[in-house]
Amino acid sequence: MLYSNITNINKFLIYILVLIIICNIAKADFFENITGIIEDNDERLSYGISVNDITNDGNYELVVTGFGTDNLALSYRDGVLKNIIKDESFSDSNRRTIGVVACDIDQDGYEEIYFLNTDTYSGNKLYSDRLLDFENSEINDLFSLEKNKKDLNYTAGRSVACVDRQGNGKYGIYVSNYGGPTRFYELENNTVVDQAPNLQINRVTGGRAVVVGNIVSEKSDIFAANERGSNFLYVNNNGKFIEVAKNYGIDDELQNGRGTTLSDIFYDGELDIINGNWKGYHRAYVKNNDRFIDIANKDFRAPTKVRTVISADFDNDGYDEIFFNNIGEPNKLFRINDNGEFLELQLNEALEPNGLGTGAAVADINNDGVLELLISHGETAEQSLSLFRANVQKNHKWIRILPKNIFGAPARGGTVTLYTNQRTHAKTIDAGSGYLCQMEPIAHYGIRNGEIIEKIVVTWTDGTSSEIGEFDLNQTIEIRQDAAS
């Protein structure tokens, strides 16, 4: 009888121990699934996601493209994400939209939205793209105006990105096409014009991803990851572009480019290139004098069916993570430790082993200082959106910097650099596209234990800079560019 009681007690203790272990594992999971706050989250075919302030109220919306279904503008209101735009020119359910970005092309301080439509895999397509201007509570498609129809894009495309090539706050839109010439749209005398031929960037390739920022020069350079051909690196030379990918060792002509992002891998104030390749070796290109060197380790470079790649500090510990959104196989997450070490983190939530991931974006949708991760799905089958946020320790601090140019628009393509007693950390203000997508236009930093911020410097798209010397933690700081600069 005594032996039986002891056995029962041991079983009870083991049961309690197992429960504790399970609870600790659940608690230790990197992400929390908060998909339930998305209203009317039906299964659908989705692709690109962009983050911009459509309503101009200081809160950012998540614009989700629909492939033969509605484009959405998801806004966080009353604790839920809900679609706030039903306008037909925006929802555009009859077209196949895959790429999206936002930027101020007319220098009025408000961002226009470019929807890239693709109804065929390569070459000529049936429907052109949309360029939507939000003005006086109305939405106007600039491409529907007769004066703008001359240069419409009738080539199947993939990604789009915004480029302030002259550094004057006048953005153009780089369209990465597949099997047809690259486009570069700007407003000229109030007319939308394709400047790609004049800029000699109208190359024909298997265009995929595009990122923009201070990659080599002090102005907005362009890196385009391509398929079935070499990548492009366009260095900005006074508003013109010089293609130098091969010279810098990042042409990677035997790989098929997909998700791409800019990230400061060594926390040394330099923007490096994270380039995901479709079923090929992923790259971590770090500048070394006049070349880039791939420092990806074995786990990081392992081939996947990669789509969007994101660099962000999800858990506010002061170290960036790299999220690989894959399609039809598990997603991956790596932390960038000091000295450029990539450490793979185990995922439970956000692993999505059966997810058909097509796009992803990050934004702090509820202004609590923690980034949310929205993932879209589709291509081969309809799936609903999913939303995650990291399990962040309560003592983790953060600071967010929102640079706005002389017109009051987000300074996409600019750089924010954090100087502390532990690191010098550069982040780009995202101009697109990673792959089909565009992140929030804010530099988000988690603060490390014992870290003291010395200064924060914003490098604008014209190469000038502004310094922030006084600030409190756990806040978003908006800084305006001085018109005199």
GIKAUR-V234101 format. One record per residue. N is the residue number from 1. RES is the residue in three letters. OMEGA is omega as a letter, one per 40 degrees, with the letter a starting at -180 (NA if undefined). Layout:
n: <N:N>
res: <RES:RES>
omega: <OMEGA:OMEGA>
This chain:
n: <1:2:3:4:5:6:7:8:9:10:11:12:13:14:15:16:17:18:19:20:21:22:23:24:25:26:27:28:29:30:31:32:33:34:35:36:37:38:39:40:41:42:43:44:45:46:47:48:49:50:51:52:53:54:55:56:57:58:59:60:61:62:63:64:65:66:67:68:69:70:71:72:73:74:75:76:77:78:79:80:81:82:83:84:85:86:87:88:89:90:91:92:93:94:95:96:97:98:99:100:101:102:103:104:105:106:107:108:109:110:111:112:113:114:115:116:117:118:119:120:121:122:123:124:125:126:127:128:129:130:131:132:133:134:135:136:137:138:139:140:141:142:143:144:145:146:147:148:149:150:151:152:153:154:155:156:157:158:159:160:161:162:163:164:165:166:167:168:169:170:171:172:173:174:175:176:177:178:179:180:181:182:183:184:185:186:187:188:189:190:191:192:193:194:195:196:197:198:199:200:201:202:203:204:205:206:207:208:209:210:211:212:213:214:215:216:217:218:219:220:221:222:223:224:225:226:227:228:229:230:231:232:233:234:235:236:237:238:239:240:241:242:243:244:245:246:247:248:249:250:251:252:253:254:255:256:257:258:259:260:261:262:263:264:265:266:267:268:269:270:271:272:273:274:275:276:277:278:279:280:281:282:283:284:285:286:287:288:289:290:291:292:293:294:295:296:297:298:299:300:301:302:303:304:305:306:307:308:309:310:311:312:313:314:315:316:317:318:319:320:321:322:323:324:325:326:327:328:329:330:331:332:333:334:335:336:337:338:339:340:341:342:343:344:345:346:347:348:349:350:351:352:353:354:355:356:357:358:359:360:361:362:363:364:365:366:367:368:369:370:371:372:373:374:375:376:377:378:379:380:381:382:383:384:385:386:387:388:389:390:391:392:393:394:395:396:397:398:399:400:401:402:403:404:405:406:407:408:409:410:411:412:413:414:415:416:417:418:419:420:421:422:423:424:425:426:427:428:429:430:431:432:433:434:435:436:437:438:439:440:441:442:443:444:445:446:447:448:449:450:451:452:453:454:455:456:457:458:459:460:461:462:463:464:465:466:467:468:469:470:471:472:473:474:475:476:477:478:479:480:481:482:483:484:485>
res: <MET:LEU:TYR:SER:ASN:ILE:THR:ASN:ILE:ASN:LYS:PHE:LEU:ILE:TYR:ILE:LEU:VAL:LEU:ILE:ILE:ILE:CYS:ASN:ILE:ALA:LYS:ALA:ASP:PHE:PHE:GLU:ASN:ILE:THR:GLY:ILE:ILE:GLU:ASP:ASN:ASP:GLU:ARG:LEU:SER:TYR:GLY:ILE:SER:VAL:ASN:ASP:ILE:THR:ASN:ASP:GLY:ASN:TYR:GLU:LEU:VAL:VAL:THR:GLY:PHE:GLY:THR:ASP:ASN:LEU:ALA:LEU:SER:TYR:ARG:ASP:GLY:VAL:LEU:LYS:ASN:ILE:ILE:LYS:ASP:GLU:SER:PHE:SER:ASP:SER:ASN:ARG:ARG:THR:ILE:GLY:VAL:VAL:ALA:CYS:ASP:ILE:ASP:GLN:ASP:GLY:TYR:GLU:GLU:ILE:TYR:PHE:LEU:ASN:THR:ASP:THR:TYR:SER:GLY:ASN:LYS:LEU:TYR:SER:ASP:ARG:LEU:LEU:ASP:PHE:GLU:ASN:SER:GLU:ILE:ASN:ASP:LEU:PHE:SER:LEU:GLU:LYS:ASN:LYS:LYS:ASP:LEU:ASN:TYR:THR:ALA:GLY:ARG:SER:VAL:ALA:CYS:VAL:ASP:ARG:GLN:GLY:ASN:GLY:LYS:TYR:GLY:ILE:TYR:VAL:SER:ASN:TYR:GLY:GLY:PRO:THR:ARG:PHE:TYR:GLU:LEU:GLU:ASN:ASN:THR:VAL:VAL:ASP:GLN:ALA:PRO:ASN:LEU:GLN:ILE:ASN:ARG:VAL:THR:GLY:GLY:ARG:ALA:VAL:VAL:VAL:GLY:ASN:ILE:VAL:SER:GLU:LYS:SER:ASP:ILE:PHE:ALA:ALA:ASN:GLU:ARG:GLY:SER:ASN:PHE:LEU:TYR:VAL:ASN:ASN:ASN:GLY:LYS:PHE:ILE:GLU:VAL:ALA:LYS:ASN:TYR:GLY:ILE:ASP:ASP:GLU:LEU:GLN:ASN:GLY:ARG:GLY:THR:THR:LEU:SER:ASP:ILE:PHE:TYR:ASP:GLY:GLU:LEU:ASP:ILE:ILE:ASN:GLY:ASN:TRP:LYS:GLY:TYR:HIS:ARG:ALA:TYR:VAL:LYS:ASN:ASN:ASP:ARG:PHE:ILE:ASP:ILE:ALA:ASN:LYS:ASP:PHE:ARG:ALA:PRO:THR:LYS:VAL:ARG:THR:VAL:ILE:SER:ALA:ASP:PHE:ASP:ASN:ASP:GLY:TYR:ASP:GLU:ILE:PHE:PHE:ASN:ASN:ILE:GLY:GLU:PRO:ASN:LYS:LEU:PHE:ARG:ILE:ASN:ASP:ASN:GLY:GLU:PHE:LEU:GLU:LEU:GLN:LEU:ASN:GLU:ALA:LEU:GLU:PRO:ASN:GLY:LEU:GLY:THR:GLY:ALA:ALA:VAL:ALA:ASP:ILE:ASN:ASN:ASP:GLY:VAL:LEU:GLU:LEU:LEU:ILE:SER:HIS:GLY:GLU:THR:ALA:GLU:GLN:SER:LEU:SER:LEU:PHE:ARG:ALA:ASN:VAL:GLN:LYS:ASN:HIS:LYS:TRP:ILE:ARG:ILE:LEU:PRO:LYS:ASN:ILE:PHE:GLY:ALA:PRO:ALA:ARG:GLY:GLY:THR:VAL:THR:LEU:TYR:THR:ASN:GLN:ARG:THR:HIS:ALA:LYS:THR:ILE:ASP:ALA:GLY:SER:GLY:TYR:LEU:CYS:GLN:MET:GLU:PRO:ILE:ALA:HIS:TYR:GLY:ILE:ARG:ASN:GLY:GLU:ILE:ILE:GLU:LYS:ILE:VAL:VAL:THR:TRP:THR:ASP:GLY:THR:SER:SER:GLU:ILE:GLY:GLU:PHE:ASP:LEU:ASN:GLN:THR:ILE:GLU:ILE:ARG:GLN:ASP:ALA:ALA:SER>
omega: <i:i:i:a:i:i:i:i:i:i:a:i:i:i:i:i:i:i:i:i:i:a:i:i:i:a:a:a:a:a:i:i:i:a:a:a:i:a:i:a:a:i:a:i:a:i:a:i:i:i:i:a:a:a:i:i:i:i:a:i:i:a:a:a:i:i:a:i:a:i:a:i:a:a:a:a:i:i:i:i:a:i:a:a:i:a:a:a:i:a:i:a:a:a:a:a:i:a:a:i:i:i:a:a:a:i:i:i:a:a:i:a:i:i:i:a:i:a:i:a:a:i:a:i:a:a:i:a:i:i:a:i:i:a:i:i:i:i:a:i:a:i:i:i:a:a:a:a:a:a:a:a:i:i:i:a:i:a:i:i:a:a:i:a:a:i:a:i:i:a:i:a:i:a:a:a:a:i:i:a:i:i:i:a:i:i:i:a:i:i:i:a:i:a:a:i:a:a:a:i:a:a:i:a:i:a:a:a:i:i:a:i:i:a:i:a:i:i:a:i:a:i:a:i:a:i:i:i:a:i:i:i:a:i:a:i:a:i:i:a:i:a:a:a:a:i:a:i:a:i:i:a:a:i:a:a:i:a:a:i:i:a:i:a:a:a:a:i:i:i:i:a:i:a:i:i:a:a:a:a:i:a:i:a:i:a:i:a:a:i:i:i:i:a:a:i:a:a:a:a:a:a:i:i:a:i:a:i:a:i:a:i:a:a:i:i:i:i:a:i:i:a:i:i:a:i:i:i:a:i:i:i:i:i:i:i:i:i:i:a:i:i:a:i:a:i:i:i:a:i:i:a:i:a:i:a:i:a:i:i:i:i:i:a:a:i:i:i:i:a:i:i:i:i:i:a:i:a:a:i:i:i:i:i:i:a:a:i:a:i:a:i:a:a:i:a:a:i:a:a:i:i:i:a:a:i:i:i:i:a:a:a:i:a:i:i:i:i:i:i:a:a:i:a:i:i:i:i:a:i:a:e:a:i:i:a:i:a:i:a:a:i:a:a:i:a:a:i:i:a:i:i:i:i:i:a:i:i:a:a:i:i:i:a:i:a:i:a:a:a:i:i:i:i:i:a:i:i:a:i:i:a:a:a:NA>
